[in-house]
Amino acid sequence: ALTICALQCPSIASAQEDDYSAYFADKSEINCVAIGGSITAAGGVSASWGSKVSTWLGEKTGKKVNFYNAGIGGTGSDFGITRLYDDVVSHDPDIVFVEFSVNDRAIYNESATDASGEADTEIVFNADLGKYVLPTDADGNEYLIYNGKKYTYTLNEGKRAVVKRDMEAITRQLLALPKRPVIIYNYVGFGENHIANTSSDDNRIGRLVMPRACIDVHEEIAEKYAIPSINIDSYIQNIMVNGAAALDGNTYTQNEIYSSTDCIHPNTTVGTTLYAEYMEKVISENPEKYLTVSAADVNTKEKESNNIYDDTFHTVPFTEAKFSGSGWKEASYNGKQHLKTSDTGDTISFDFSGKVVFVRGAQIGNRFNITITNANEDGSDYIEDVAGYKNADTQYDILWKKADLKDGEHKITITRLDYPSADAGNLAICGIAVNGAIPEGGFKSLTDFRDEHPEFAKTIGGFESDFDGDLKSSFVDAGWEVYNDAKQSGDDITVDVKDGRLVMYGGKSTAVKHGLDENESDIIYLSYEASNTDNVGLRLADGADINTKE
């Protein structure tokens, strides 16, 4: 069996009660934003580690703290660049937590060779260093032996450079704001049982050690720009691997910390609480370090590479698009709207200006064509057919990007191509991210878009709604309507109230784990795990009182 052990972590000295009145002294309210992947998104607005730390910060400063959760599952710092303006800067942040150490992890090449008969490697977690320590081979490459195979990890310098570039771009963009926010890097990782819970050893066992290497890369940028960091992974691993007591004096197993047994996502009871309590402890021991804006002079810092992402990007939403074909329909995931289609030949196009464009969306088992007008220096078009993408059609990321366009006005057209496969699925587009100017007057609202395209209106049907009397009185009678967009007909889905939260059950779905999405202006979405449903939620009908949501 794979053995994982730890060296004893030194005790953390008790923090003195500090006077926090000097921090954010000129603010009547503090805007706090957490950007990252699913570990940041976990718990939504109310139960995530970011929410809990924000509540604590409000208690310490005596000020109202507005928390905005900008976590999107399965996404790294490359995607973070494209949504920094929309999801972070737009909230006028005073403090920004950045968490991408898990989803930026793929900076190693992993190879597996036969090691039949050889003993499994003893992986040592060195709590003083905050990382796993692996043996190295004659070439200096780290390796481990597990289950009759030897896995060798070779640093991919190209991927490492990309991660540094992207984290640097996020940092430089935030430091370039007229009002610099406090920035804190958060480092998280996996539990050791994640190995046992994967379906295949090959190319997945390295998830145990890859976040550690990614943390090292992120820390290089943090030190360069005087950004403080908190290594939550080191604290959590010491509890799980070494049996150390948490700050509350209790001991916890992996399955008590993580959701289910995936050993990746902290649950919203013990897990995110442990994360938050450790962050609070670290900040309280040195608030001047963690709650003071970085004084780094960006202009004196040499870029890691020819960083084309210094400019702040913004999203041109699908409400600005022109489209053709009969397959498009409006859908959502985690409160993010998009248009999706499974019909070959359907097109969607955007006008934009700038030199860089990212296509934001999701798809599985598709091919699509990209055509950009006036793309090259001679004014000719750029044309490319893009092969299938691996993400599910409910997981947002960057579908495609190009960073060397001729500076000027362009039109990008995306066409879904034929994909003769049983795995063919939806092509979902939520917009494009560009570094050009935002049009005067901004963008069309979702309400105006729906008024122009009633064919995309959500409908009620396919399930029975079951609300208790108080909820029905406070929401439905006030104009909220319950809807779902099921992938399979005949699903019996009910929406209920449990412990003060909306909960959805039905079909193959599991209970909703999150509360209301407080950031949406006209829709409340329920997050859930399901294989057969798409969207379930409450939508504000025409003329309803939007304040009912609050």
N, C-alpha and C positions, 0 to 999 in steps of 0.2 A: 504494500500500500504506500501511496505517496505520503511522506511524513513532512509536516510543516511545524516548525517550532519558532520560538521567539526569545530574544534576549530581553531581560527585564527593563522596563521603561522607568526612568527616574520620576519620582513623584513631582507633581506640579504644586508649587508653593501657593499657599492661600493668598488670594488677591485682597488688597485693601479696598475699602470703600472709597471710590474716587469721586471727585466733584466733576460732573459732566456738563456743568453750565457753560463752560468755555467752548464746547463743541457745538457747532451749528447755532451759535449765539444769535446770529442775524436772521434766523429762520423762525417763523411762527409755526410752520409745519415742515416736516422732513419727507422728501420723496425718496423712497428706497426701491431699487429695481434689482432683481436677480435674473441674469441671463445664463442659459446653459442648456443641458439636455434633459432627459427624463428624470434624472435624479434631482434636478432643480424643479421640474414641473410637478413632481410627486406631491400629491395633496392639494394641488390647485392653489387658490389664493389663501385658503384658510388654514391648511394643515401642513404646509411645506416647511422645511427648515428655515427658508427665507422669511416666511410669515412669522414664525416663532421668534426669530432673532429681531425682526422689526418691532414686534410687540415689546420685547425686552428693551430695545433701544428707546422706545417711547417712554417706558417706565423710568429709565435712567436719566433721560434728558428732560422729562416733564413736558414733552411736546407731542403733538399728534404726528404719527408716522403713517404715510400713505404707502402701502406696499403694492408693487406690481410684479407679478410672476411672468417672466419672459422665457420660461423654459419650454423647449419643444423636443420631444423624445427623438432619439436617434440622430441628432444633429451635432456638428462640431463647430469649431471656431470659423471655418470657411463659410458656413451658413450664417454664423453670427455676424460676420461683416456685412452681409447683405441686408440684415434686418435691424442693425444697430439704431438707425435713425427712427424707424417706425416703432420698434418695441422698447427702446431705452431712452434715446435722446428726446423723443416726443413727450416724455413724462417729466422733463426738466429735473433730472436726477440730482440728488445731493450725495447719494451713496450708491455704488454699483458693485454687486457681487458677480464675479465671473467664474463659471464652473464648466470646463470643457476637458478635464484631464482624462476622463474615460473615453469619450467619443473621439478624441484626438489621438488615441493610443496607437494606431497602426503605423508606427515608425520603424518597426522591425520587419525583416523578412524571416519567415519561419520555415524550416525544412525538417522533415522527419525521415529518419533512417532506422533500420532494424537494430534492436538492442535486446534481442531475445536472451533470456537468462541473466541479464544484468539487473542488479537491485535498483529500485526506484530511488531517485535523488531525494535527499533530505533538504528541503527548502527552509532556509533560516530567515525569519523576519527579524531584522535588527531594528529595534524600536528607537535606539539612539539616532540611527540614520533615517528612520522612517521609511524603510524600504526592505524588500526581499533581497537576499544575497544568494546568487547562484554561482556554481563553479564555472570556470572558463576552460576552454580547450587550448590547444597549442597555438592557435591563431588569435587567441584573445577573445573569442566569441563565447557568450554565455550559453549554457545548455542545461537541460534537465532530462532525466530518463524517467519515463512513466509508462507502465503497462506494456513493456516490451518494445518501446520505441524511444529513440533519442531525438529530442527536439532542440535544434540549434537556432539561435537568434542572432541574425546579422543586421546591424544597424543600417537602415536605408537612409542615406544622407539626403537624398532628394526629398523624401517625405518629411524628414526632420526639418529641413529648410522651409518647407511649405507651412508646417505647424508654427514655426518661429515667425514666419512672415505674417501669418494670419493673426496670431495673438498680438504681434507688434502693431498691426494695423488697427485692431480693436482698441488697444491701449493708446496709440497716438491719436486716434479720432476722439477719444474721450478727453484726453489731455489738451486737445486743440479747441475744446468748447470754450465759449466766452466765460462761462462759469464752470470751472473744473469741479467735477465731483470727486469724492473719496472713492478710490477703487480698491477692492480686495479680491485677490485670487483665492479660490477655494479648490482644494485638491481632494478628490475622492477616488475610490477604487472598488475592488471586488472582494468577496469572501472566498476562502479557499475551496469550499464545497461547490463553487461554480464549475470546477472541473468535472466533478461527478455528475452534475446535473445537466451537462450538455449532451447532445445526441451523438456527437462525434468528437474524438480526441484531436484528430488532425485539424490544424489551423484554428483551433479554438482553445486549446489548453493554455496558449500563450496569453490569454486574457488575464490570467492571474498575475503576470509579471509586466505586461505591457503598460498598464497605467502608471506604474512606478517610473518607467523610463520617460513617459510623457510628462510626468510631474517635473522631472529634471529639466526638460526643455522649457516648459512654462516658467520655471523658476529663473532661468537665464534671462528671460524678458522682464520678469518681475524685478530682479535685481538691477537690470539696466535702467529701468525707469522709476526706481524707488517705489515700487508697488508692494505693499505688505501682503503676505499670503498666510493661509491657515491650512495645515496638513491634517484634515479630518481623517484621512485614510490611515495615517499612522496611529491615531488614537483608537479608531474602531478595530484595527487589526490587533492591537495590543489587548483589547478586551476579549476578542474572539479566540486568538491564537494562544495568548499567554494566560488567559483566565483572569486578567487584571480587573479590578473593580472599576466601574464607571464613576463619574463625578458624583452620582447620587448614592454611591456606596454599594450598589448592587452589581452582580455579575449577570452577563447575558450570553446566550448562545447565538449562533448565526441565525437560526430560524426565528428567534425572538426579535432580531434586529431588521431582517430583510423581509420584503413582501414574498409570501409563499416560501419557496425554497430556491429562488433564482440567484440569491446571493449577489445581487446587483443593486436592486432598488430598495432603499430603506422604507419600511412601512411607516404609516402616519401616526402610529401610537408610540412605540419604543424608538424606532429607527430615526425618524426626523427629529425627535426630541433629543436623542443623544447627540446628533449632529449639531443642533442648535445650542445645547448646553455647553458643548466644547467650544464652539465659536464664541459664545458669550464669555466663557472663562478666559480664552486667549485675548479677546479684545479688552476685557476688564483689567487684565494684568499690565497692559500697556496701551491705554486708550490714545495717548498722544501719537503713537506709531500707527494705529489702525483707524483713527478717526480724523486724521489731519490730511489735507490734500497734498498729493505729491508735488514737490518743488522742482521736479526734473525739467530741464530745459530741452524741449523736444528738438529744437533747431540745432543743438550741439551734438545730438546723438546720430551716429552714422547708421543708416538702415541696414537691416540684416541682408537685404537683397534689393533689387530694383523694385521697391514696393509700390505697386500700381494701385494699391487699395487705401492710400492715405485719404482720398476724398471720401466724404460721407455719402453713403448710398441711400436711396429711398426706393420704395416700391411703387411701381405703376400698377394699380390693382386691376383685376379682371373687369371691373366696372367700366374701365376706359377702353376695353377691347372691342374689336369688330370680329364677328365670327360667322361662319357658314356651316351648314350641315344640320341635320335633324337630331343628332345624338346628344347635343350639349344639354346639361341640366345643372342646376345649382345644388351644391352639397356642402357639408362642413365636416370638420374634424377638430376636436378640442376648441371649438368656438371660432375656428378659422374658416372663412368661406372660400370656395373655389368653384370653378366650372369643370365638369368632367364629361368625358365621352368615351364610348367603346366602339364608335363607328369609324371605319376606314374612310379617309378623305375629308373628314371634318377639319376645319381650320380655325385658328384664332390668331389675330394680329394686333400689334401695339405700335404706336408711334412714340419715338423717344429721341432724346439727344444725349450725346456723350461718347466716350471711348470704350466703356466697359458695360457688358450686359450679362446678367444672370437670369436664367429662366427658373422661376420658383414654382414648385408643384410636387407631384408624386405620380408614379405610375408603376405598373408591374406587367411584364411580358408584352412590351410594345416596341414599335419602331416609329420614329417621327422624323419629319424633315424640317430643317431650319433654313430659312432664307432671310437674309438681311440686306436691305438696299443701301447703296452708297457706302459699302463697308470697307472697301479697299481704297488706297491712295489715288488710284486712277478713276474712282467713282463707280467701279463695278460691284456687283452683288457678291455676297458670300453665301454659298449653298453647301449644306452638309446633311447627310442621312445619319441619324443617331440610332445605335442599336438599343435593344431592350435594357431596361433598368431594373435593378433587383428589389427596390423597396416596394412595400405594399402601397396600394393606392390611397391609404389613409395615413401615410407618414410623409410629412413634408421634408424637402431637402432641396438641393440644387440639382436640377435635371441636366443643366448644360450651362456653359459660360464661355465667353470670349472676351479677351482683354486687350486686343490690339486693333480696335476699329479706328477708322478715320474719324477724327473729331468732327462732329456735325449732326445733321438730322438723319434719322433712319426709320425704317419700318421693319419689324421682325414678324415673320409669319411662321406659325408652327402648324404642321399638318400631320395628323395621325396616319401612319402608313399601315399597310396590311401586315398582319402578324399571324401566320398560319400555325397556331399552336393552341393546344388545349389550355395553356396557361395564360392566354391573352386576357388582358383586363383593361381597366380604365386608364386613360390619360387625364390627369387632373392638373389644372393650371390655376394658380392663385394670383399670378402676376409676374412682372419682371422687375428686377432690381437694377438700377442704373445710377451712374454718378453724375448725370446731367442735372440741369436746373429743374426745379419743380414748377410746372406751369402756373402762370398767374391765375389765381382763383382756385387753385387746388384741383382735386379730383372729384368725380361724380360720387355721390353717396350711394350706399347700398339700397336705401329706400328709393331714390330716383331711378336706379338701375332696375329695381323690381317693378316700378311703375311703368317703365318702358318695355319690360319683358315679362308680362304676366304669365307666360308659359313656364317660367321658372318658379312660380309660387308654390310654397309648401302646402300640402293637403293633409287633412286628418283622415286616418283610415288604417286598416290592417291590424288594429289591436283595440283592446278595451282599456280605457283609462280608469284608474281606481284611486281617487284622491280622498283623503279624509275631509270632513266638513270644513275645518278651519282653512285648509289649503285651498279648497275649491272656492271658498268665500273670498279669500284674500288675493287669489290669482285669477282663476278662471272667470269669476263673476266680474272682475275688474278689467277683463278684456284679454287675458292671456289665453292662448289656445295651445293644446297639446298636439304634437305631430310626431310622426316618425317616417323615415325613408328606408323601408326594409328591403334588403336584397332578395329576400325570399318572401313570398306571399304566405298568408296563413299563420304567421308567427303570433303567438299570444303574448303580448308585452303589456305589463302593467307598470304604472308609475305610482309610487306610494311615498309615504313619509315615515322615516324611521330615525329616531334620535335627532329630530329637528332638521333632517336633511332629506332631499328628494332622492329616491331610490328607484331604479328601474330593474325589473325582472322579466324573464321570458325567454322561450326558446333555448338556445345554447348560451345565452348571455349570462353573465354573472352580475352580482349586485354592483350598483354604482358606488364608487369609492370616494367621490369628491362632492363638494357642495356646489352652490351656485357660482357661476362665473361672473364676478362683480364688475369685470371690465367691459362687458358687452352692453351696448346702449339699447338694443331692442330685442335681444334674444338671450335666453338662458340655456346653456347646453349642459347635458349630463355626460360626464366621462364614464366610460365603462369598458370592460373587456368582452368582446363578442366576436364570433366568427360569421354570424349570419345577419347582422344588422348594421345599418350605416349611421343614421342620426336619430336621436330621440331628444326632445327638448320642449321648452316652452317658448312660444313666440308671441311678441306683443302685437296684438291685432290693431287694426286702424282705430284711432280714437281712444285707445286705452291709456290709463294713467301709468306712465313709465315709473313713477316713484313707488309704485306697488312693489317693484322688485326689491327695493331697499328695506 
